Amino acid sequence: MRLSLKPQLWAWALALLVLASPLAAKTEEGLDLTARSFVIMDANTGDILLSYNPQLFWPPASTLKVMTAMYVVEHLKMDDKVTVSPHAAAAPPSKIGIKPGEVYTVKELLYALLLNSANDAARALAERVSGSEEAFARDLTRQVRQWGAYRTTLATANGLPADNQYSTAQDLALMLKKAMENPELAKIMATKYYHIQGERELRNHNRFLFTTPLAVGGKTGFTRASRHTYVGMFRKDDRAIIISLMGSKQKWADLRPLIEKGFELEGAPIAKLPPQEEKLRFPKRHTGKYAATSGKSKLRRAPKVAMGSATALPGKKRSRLNKKKSKGHEH
């Protein structure tokens, strides 16, 4: 399949992929998941340890912001200034509420981008680099393919729903591996809280940073079209894994067994992770008036998985496809 699909062809392609993808199954490994695709990668070698539909095209939601940040640090310095345009300030949530005419450093907006998943910060940075978000998305698509994300096409800088915008679990894992090799980006994604311009507090949406010392950094994503997406790195001693997840109904519940399985496959098993992420409650002062909250979703049955790089496994097709295109706020 060609990657440069027209919007109408992309819509049909995604519909066929959804129809062809099994809703769920229980694996021999005992994993009960709701995700459409995932990859567990050795973060040191890049080898895929376990995967399900690693090359399935799917809307990336805010995991796309990892790629945006990578491109920004290639072209701007951390102390460069960014003036907010009306278009950037008008981005839908989640956002930090930057205003037209305000000036921020690249560093401040990168923290907003990767911690609070700020769509307004993404637009402001994109405009600073390429003049417009549309031009930035074209430039970024060319760049990520040079970096190895051959199946990724981007239309925005923030991951909000757009025609002809998709990635794969394998590409997300590859891009996070490269991003974590940049000390500045690794530091940002490992940060729990950060203050910009006085009392404005940012809080990282990656809840694993608050629940397990294994978490190194990562990025969450959600829209109604993409469902939950995630890419993150976890480390135990000298062993490190990257997990990418797309199309999940319950990302935290899906991710915990994948983390456990990843370290088991690395020969460094860990204890079962308790379900803490869903129970986290943050004080209002840490959430802040600028932060958006995530929606809840119901658990469905699990897909099969395969060792190593795998294609889609057989399963029952959906009886019908919801033709109504739903768009949700990005988290």
C-alpha positions in Angstrom: 0.0 0.0 0.0 1.3 3.4 -0.9 1.8 5.7 2.0 0.8 8.9 0.2 -2.9 8.2 0.1 -5.6 10.8 -0.8 -7.9 11.5 2.2 -10.8 9.5 0.7 -8.5 6.5 0.0 -7.0 6.8 3.4 -10.5 6.7 5.0 -11.3 3.5 3.0 -8.0 2.0 3.9 -8.5 2.6 7.6 -12.0 1.1 7.4 -10.7 -2.0 5.8 -8.0 -2.4 8.4 -10.5 -2.0 11.2 -12.8 -4.6 9.6 -9.9 -7.0 9.1 -8.5 -6.6 12.6 -9.9 -9.1 15.2 -11.6 -7.6 18.1 -10.1 -9.8 20.7 -8.7 -13.2 21.8 -6.9 -14.6 24.7 -3.2 -15.4 24.1 -1.1 -18.4 25.2 0.9 -16.0 27.2 -2.2 -15.1 29.2 -2.4 -11.5 28.0 -5.9 -10.0 28.0 -5.7 -6.8 26.0 -8.0 -4.4 24.2 -5.4 -2.8 21.9 -5.5 -3.0 18.1 -1.7 -3.2 18.0 1.4 -3.1 20.2 5.1 -3.6 20.1 7.5 -4.5 22.9 11.0 -3.5 21.8 14.4 -4.0 23.4 15.4 -0.4 23.9 19.2 -1.2 23.6 19.2 -3.2 20.4 15.9 -2.2 18.7 14.9 -5.8 18.4 11.1 -6.5 18.6 10.5 -9.0 21.5 6.7 -9.3 21.1 4.2 -7.7 18.8 0.7 -7.7 17.5 -0.2 -5.9 14.3 3.1 -3.8 14.5 2.5 -2.3 11.1 -1.2 -1.6 11.3 -2.0 1.9 10.2 -3.7 3.8 13.0 -4.2 7.5 14.1 -1.4 8.2 16.5 -3.1 10.9 18.6 -0.7 12.7 20.9 2.1 10.2 20.6 2.8 12.2 17.4 4.1 14.9 19.7 7.2 12.9 20.4 8.1 13.3 16.7 7.2 17.0 16.8 9.6 17.5 19.7 12.3 15.6 17.9 12.0 17.9 14.8 11.8 21.1 16.9 15.1 20.3 18.7 16.8 19.7 15.4 15.9 23.2 14.2 15.6 25.5 17.3 17.6 26.2 20.4 16.0 25.8 23.8 16.3 29.5 24.6 14.9 30.6 21.3 11.7 32.7 21.6 8.3 31.8 20.2 5.5 34.4 19.8 2.0 32.8 20.0 -0.2 33.4 17.0 -4.1 33.5 17.1 -4.2 30.2 15.3 -1.9 28.5 17.8 -3.9 29.9 20.7 -7.2 28.7 19.2 -6.1 25.0 19.2 -8.7 22.7 20.8 -7.9 21.0 24.2 -5.9 19.7 25.7 -4.0 23.0 26.0 -2.3 25.3 28.5 -4.2 28.4 27.4 -1.4 30.4 25.8 -2.6 33.8 24.4 -2.0 35.5 21.1 1.1 37.8 21.4 2.6 36.0 24.4 6.2 35.0 24.1 7.6 31.7 25.4 10.9 29.9 25.1 11.2 26.7 23.0 12.1 24.9 26.3 8.8 26.1 28.0 6.7 25.0 25.1 8.4 21.6 24.8 7.6 20.9 28.4 4.0 21.9 27.7 4.0 19.7 24.7 5.4 16.6 26.3 4.0 16.9 29.8 0.5 18.5 29.4 0.1 17.4 25.8 -0.6 21.0 24.8 -2.0 21.3 21.3 -1.6 25.1 21.4 2.1 24.7 22.2 2.5 22.2 19.3 1.0 24.7 16.9 3.2 27.5 18.1 6.3 25.4 17.8 5.3 24.2 14.3 4.8 27.7 13.1 8.1 28.9 14.5 9.9 26.1 12.7 8.1 25.9 9.3 5.9 29.0 9.1 2.7 27.0 9.3 1.4 23.8 10.9 0.6 22.4 7.5 4.2 23.0 6.2 5.6 21.6 9.5 3.6 18.4 9.0 4.9 17.9 5.5 8.5 18.6 6.7 8.1 16.2 9.7 6.7 13.4 7.5 9.8 13.5 5.3 12.1 13.6 8.3 10.5 10.8 10.3 10.7 8.5 7.2 14.4 9.3 7.0 14.6 8.3 10.7 13.0 5.0 9.9 9.3 5.6 10.4 8.5 4.5 6.8 4.8 3.9 7.5 4.0 7.3 9.1 2.2 10.2 7.4 1.4 13.3 9.4 -1.0 16.2 8.8 -0.7 18.1 12.1 1.9 18.8 14.8 -0.4 17.8 17.7 -2.2 14.5 16.7 -5.7 15.9 16.6 -7.9 14.0 14.1 -7.0 14.8 10.5 -7.4 13.1 7.1 -4.3 11.2 5.9 -2.6 11.0 9.3 -1.5 7.7 10.6 1.4 5.8 12.1 2.1 2.3 13.4 3.1 0.8 16.7 6.5 -0.2 15.2 7.2 3.4 14.0 6.2 4.8 17.4 8.6 2.5 19.2 11.4 3.4 16.8 10.8 7.1 17.2 10.7 7.0 21.0 14.0 5.0 20.9 15.6 7.8 18.9 14.0 10.6 21.0 15.3 9.1 24.3 18.8 9.3 22.8 18.5 13.0 23.0 19.4 14.1 26.6 17.1 17.1 26.6 14.0 15.2 25.4 14.8 12.3 27.7 14.9 14.8 30.7 11.7 16.4 29.7 9.8 13.2 29.3 11.1 12.0 32.7 9.8 15.1 34.5 6.7 14.9 36.6 6.0 18.6 37.2 7.3 21.7 35.7 6.5 25.4 36.1 6.5 27.9 33.3 6.1 31.7 33.6 5.4 31.9 37.3 2.6 29.8 38.8 1.6 27.9 35.7 2.2 24.3 36.7 2.4 21.4 34.2 1.9 17.8 35.1 3.0 14.8 33.1 0.1 12.7 31.7 2.3 9.6 31.9 1.0 8.1 35.1 3.7 5.4 35.3 6.1 8.1 36.4 4.1 8.4 39.6 3.6 4.7 40.2 6.7 2.7 39.3 10.4 3.4 39.3 10.7 1.4 36.2 9.2 4.2 34.1 11.8 6.3 32.2 9.6 8.5 30.0 6.9 8.3 27.4 3.8 9.9 25.9 0.1 9.2 26.1 -2.5 10.0 23.5 -6.3 9.9 23.1 -9.0 10.9 20.7 -12.3 9.2 20.1 -11.1 8.3 16.6 -7.8 6.7 17.8 -8.8 5.6 21.3 -5.9 5.4 23.7 -2.4 5.4 22.3 0.9 5.2 24.2 4.6 4.9 23.8 7.1 4.7 26.7 10.4 3.3 28.0 10.9 1.3 31.1 14.3 0.3 32.7 15.4 -2.3 35.2 19.2 -2.3 35.9 20.8 -2.7 32.5 17.7 -3.9 30.7 15.4 -1.5 29.0 12.2 -1.9 27.0 10.0 0.3 24.9 6.3 -0.4 24.6 4.0 1.2 22.0 0.3 0.7 22.1 -2.5 1.8 19.7 -6.3 1.6 19.7 -6.6 0.6 23.3 -9.9 0.8 25.3 -8.0 0.8 28.6 -4.4 1.8 28.2 -3.2 1.3 31.8 -4.8 -2.1 32.1 -3.3 -3.1 28.7 0.2 -1.7 29.5 0.9 -3.3 32.9 1.0 -6.9 31.6 3.0 -5.8 28.6 5.6 -4.3 30.9 5.7 -7.5 32.9 6.0 -9.6 29.7 8.7 -7.4 28.3 11.0 -7.8 31.3 10.2 -11.5 31.4 11.4 -11.8 27.7 14.5 -9.8 28.6 15.4 -12.3 31.3 14.7 -9.8 34.1 11.3 -10.7 35.4 9.5 -8.2 37.7 6.7 -8.6 40.2 3.1 -8.2 39.1 2.3 -4.5 38.8 -0.7 -3.4 40.9 -3.5 -1.4 39.2 -2.5 2.0 40.6 -2.6 4.2 37.6 -6.4 4.4 37.4 -6.6 5.2 41.1 -4.3 8.2 41.0 -5.9 11.4 42.2 -3.9 14.6 41.9 -4.4 17.7 44.1 -6.2 20.5 42.2 -3.1 22.7 42.4 -1.2 20.0 40.4 -3.9 19.5 37.8 -4.3 23.2 37.2 -7.0 25.0 35.3 -5.2 24.5 32.0 -5.1 20.7 32.1 -7.7 18.5 30.3 -9.0 15.2 31.8 -9.1 11.9 30.1 -12.3 10.0 29.3 -13.2 6.5 30.6 -13.9 3.5 28.4 -15.1 0.0 28.9 -12.9 -3.1 28.6 -13.3 -5.5 25.7 -11.8 -8.8 24.8 -8.1 -9.1 23.9 -6.2 -9.6 20.6 -3.7 -12.4 19.9 0.0 -11.6 19.9 3.0 -13.1 18.1 6.7 -13.3 19.0 8.8 -10.9 17.0 7.6 -8.7 14.1 4.1 -10.0 13.1 1.3 -9.3 10.8 -2.4 -9.3 11.7 -3.7 -12.6 13.1 -6.9 -14.2 11.9 -10.1 -13.3 13.8 -13.7 -12.5 13.4 -14.6 -9.5 11.3 -16.7 -6.8 12.7 -20.3 -7.1 11.5 -20.5 -3.4 10.8 -18.4 -0.3 10.8 -19.5 2.8 12.6 -19.5 5.2 9.7 -19.9 8.3 11.8 -16.6 9.9 12.1 -16.0 10.9 15.7 -13.5 13.5 16.8 -12.4 14.0 20.3 -10.1 16.2 22.3 -6.5 15.2 22.4 -4.9 14.2 25.7 
